[in-house]
Amino acid sequence: MRALIVLCACFFAVTNLIAQSFMMNPYGCAEVQSLNGKWNAIVDIFGKGESMKLYQNRRPTKDTEIVEYAFGGGLTLDVPGDFNSQSAELKYYEGNVWYQRTFAAKKNPNRRQFIYFAGVSYEAAVWLNGALVGRHEGGFTPFQFEITKLLKDGGNDLVVMVNNSRRVDGIPAMVFDWWNYGGILRDVLLVERPQAYVQDYLVQLKRGQTGVIAGRVTVAGATKPQPVTLSIPELRLQKTLTTDERGDATFEVEARPQLWEPASPKTYAMTLRTGDDLVRDEIAFRTIETRGTDILLNGKPVFLKGVNVHEEIPQRLGRAHSDADAAAILKEVTALGCNFVRTAHYPQNERICRAAEKAGVMIWEEIPIWQGIEFSNPVVLKKAETMLREMIYRDKNRGAIILWSVANETRPSDFRDKVLTELVALTRKLDATRLVGAAFDNIDYDQATSTFTLKDRVADAVDVVGVNRYLGWYKPFPADPKQLKWNVAPKQPMIFSEFGGEALFGRHGSPEIAHSWSEEYQEELYRKNLVMLRNVPNLRGTAPWVLFDFRSPTRMHPQNQDGWNRKGLLSDQGQRKKAWYVMKAYYDSIAK
Ligand code: GCU
């Protein structure tokens, strides 16, 4: 059995890596055609579609022929968007949905064409004009395939099979506390690039130095070393690099950019040009590091006034994906007085990351290793590594992202410790410019000394330890909050990365009765947690769980929840609960 698992692991790794022709920031390229809009769709509950060859999108060619499917004239779905919120019958759907659309193209023999998916949950298979172009697993990171050889002049037929079934060896796996939205959740782009194009780049401050911009550029498709020009006009910086035989070039250049910080989120327009390929981006320059128990932003200690957000617009009952959605979420993040957001529990769409950067909000970003993961299965480590690579690949130039997190609330075991410490090491290898973290709920409490402690090899391996603890909700306070002591990761910065409790907006009752689901109970719970947090010597940030009420099939109380996790500081209609004002006052009391 083990041999078979190992074989599968290798197969998965090879499949996914071959499929990935990686591309950095297609939004910054010149020729990008959006394929968003209404797509035809077929719900394939029994998963017969691939054996029926739906991807051929056939029509009858003779009177005696029947074809028992057709794209068009039936269900249509908006792309981007989850399918669950587009049709009442699909609210709880988990399985295969086939999407199809045609698009016109004009082939240019001197250019290369790619199809880019910003995010498809959970698994995708893509065909163009009847030919398989690739498959991808992972619901929250982008992928793309080169289609140069398959693209036709005129009409092209694009078919995507999406499957959002949960799976034992998935990331996340069989149970998680959010809606299992499936579909083509984010943008689909047709991207055209020259034969030799900028495939990847990193442009950031050299770690710990505010006067040196360093990074690297990779040019794909070049047959010989290429000149690449990096320009940051506002810094009067123009530097031409020459790639090596592999297409790579690294650089360091002296510069004194204004440093990005929450109070002044300065970004610089940047271009990279090679031949007739031009990529544009906006870069925020800042340093982030730890020193003992402090987190230093641009060399100065910073307290992370945060909040957790899911990628969901509750008023619309669906996944967030647009600039307007990002603005709506960030508006409430900044209204709460936050300079920090944890985009739980998966890489959220690029627009939210860019909006946070513009708004001066630092980001903790994570892959969806959430609670029950099959760490003993080698395939799972390969999948996690791929998701980590794709997350860092996409967002490494987002200065607002200060921390990559590898896990949320996982149980210590030999397998789990090995997988997570390997992911921590890989994160550091992929990106030496940021902090590495994880969120832990396996906190011990000693009644005799009223002290919380944590003994965990993974906590020892990260820079920043996140603690999730629902005192006053899942467990009562074990003592007077003022008496509680914390001795967790005493030599590292600790962030209270999740705390809180549920309340139904407009439900009023006693602040002492938890099962009232009253705003007053939630308000008092927040007050008690904040009193306790005064006693945490290495506390360097807080992120209450959660900004908005959000949908979850695990929340089954018909009156109080009805499929909603009610821990929001705001209701699913954006109404601020009493606890919101407690957090607002706390953050306002902390010096900017
Ligand atoms: C956990 C978990 C969250 C979950 C929350 C809750 O800590 O990280 O994803 O929603 O607790 O129970 O509400």
Residues whose N, C-alpha, C, O or C-beta is under 5 A from the ligand:
A	BS01	GCU	D177 N468 E498
